[in-house]
Amino acid sequence: MAGKTFSEEEIAQLQLNPHVKRVSRTTITYTQEFRERYMSEYQKGTAPSAILSQAGFDRSVLGKERCDSIGRNFRRMGKRESGLEDMRKNGRPLKRELSPEEEVERLKQKVKYLEQENEFLKKTSFLDRKAACAHAQRRNSKSSTQFSSGTTTN
C-alpha cells in the first residue's frame, strides 16, 4: 500500500492491540479472529468505522485509506478457497533460530502448500489425459469415417 507509514510510536501502539498479529512501518497483519469478527459484524450491518473502534483501533493512526480498504481486502480474502486465512509468505530467510512452535507452524504451512500443489497437479494431469483421450477418439472416428466411405489416406 502506498499510503501511510507508521512512526515508531504508532507501531508500538498497534503492537499492543490484541487483534494485531504483526506490524511494520507499512503493513499490519491482523489476527485470524479479528478478520472473522470483522466480517461477521460487517455482514450484520455494523459500519467499518464502528468495528475498528470497538476493536480498539485508533482510526487516525490507521489512516483513512487503510480504514477504507480493510473491509474491501477482507471481503476479497473471503472469496478465496482459503477464506480469510493469511496466505502471505515472507520471502527473506530468517536470521534467527525458530522456536519449536514457530517451526511447527512453518512446517504446517509448508504441508498445506504442498497439498494444494499436489491437488493442482492431479487436476492438470487429469485434464491432460482427458484431452489426449478426446484427441485419440477424434482421430479414430476420422479414420473409421474415411474407411467406411472407401477412401484411403497415405
Protein Blocks (a to p, Z undefined) as FASTA:
>chain_A
ZZdcddfklmmmmmmpmkbfbdcfkbccddfklmmmmmmmmmnopafklmmmmnopafkl
nopmlmmmmmmmmmmmmmpmnlmadfbdcfbdcfbdcdfklmmmmmmmmmmmmmmmmmmm
mmmmmmmmmmmmmmmmmmmmmmmmmmmnopacZZ
